[in-house]
Amino acid sequence: MSHYITRWCPIHDEWSDDVNNPEEFCPDCVKEGRYKTREMLERENEALRKGLDAVVALINESHGVSGLHLNGDIAPWGELRTGGSFDEWLSDFDAAIKEQSHG
């Protein structure tokens, strides 16, 4: 059985009638990227997790970043990670990794 959800969209200044649409937002707003559906957020989350995993793999397979200090030396990852001399560079990354491990 179909049911209609009627909602006002202040962005498009019109009413929207959707058949069997469980989303709370105007479907045009979702298509335009103003709001994200659960499916969209799950895909984005998966892509971000893969990105974090890729950087962790890079860190695990290398010694650091060459040329970062503009003196030809390698900046070891330990200096760039939480607790290091320059940890402000990757503090958000470390926080994301910590959050990922709790999720």
N, C-alpha and C positions, 0 to 999 in steps of 0.2 A: 504494500500500500504506500503510495506516495504522499508526502506531506510537504507543505510549502513553509518556508521561513521567509518572512517579509521583514526587511530592515531598512532603515534610513541610512544613507551614506552622506555624511556632511561634506566629504571631499568632492564627490561627484554631484552633490546636490540633487539626489534622486532616490527613489525607492528601488529596492532590488528584491525580486522574488526568485528564490532558488528552490529547485526540486531536489530533495534528499541531500542537501549540502550541510554537513555538520559544522562547517567553519563559522566562526563568530563574526568574521569580517566580510565586507563587500568583496565578492569574487574578483571584480575589476581591480580593487586595491591590492589583492593578493597577487594577481597577474602582473601588476606594475611594480611589485616588490615593496610596497608600503608595509605590508604585514607578511609574516611567514607562517605557513602551515606547519603542523607537526612533522609531516613528511619532509618538508623543505629543511626544517631545523635538524632532523635526523641525518639527512644527506650532508648538510654543512658540518655537523658534529663529526661525522665519519671522515670527511675530508681534512678537518683540522687535526683529528687524532693521527691520521696518516702522515700529515705534515710534521707533527711533533715527533712521531716515531722515526721519520727520515732524518731529522736533525739529531736526535739521540744516536742513531746509527753513525752519522757523520762524526759526531764527537767521539764515539767509541772507537772509530777507525782512524783517528788523526790525533796529532799532538796539540794543535791549537790553530791560531790564525796568524799567517805570515803577513807582515807589513802593517799590522794594525797600529802600531806605535810609530810608524813612519821612520823606523830606524833599521829595518832589515831583520830584526829579531822576531822570533815566533812568540806570540802571546799565548802561553799555555792555557788550556781550558780552565784549569784550576783558578787562574787569576780572574777569569771572566764569569765564573759561576758563583753562586751564593757563598759568601764568606771570603771571596778572593779580593784582591786589591782593586779590581775594576768590576765588581759584581753588579753595578748598575746596568751594565750592558745586557746581561741575561737574567736579571732578577724576575722579570715577567715570564720568561721562558721557564725558569725553574718553578715558579708558582703554578704555571699551567701543567707542568709535568706532575707536580704534587697533586693537583686537583684531578688529573687524569687517573692517577693511581688510586684515588679514593672513589672514583666513579665506577 
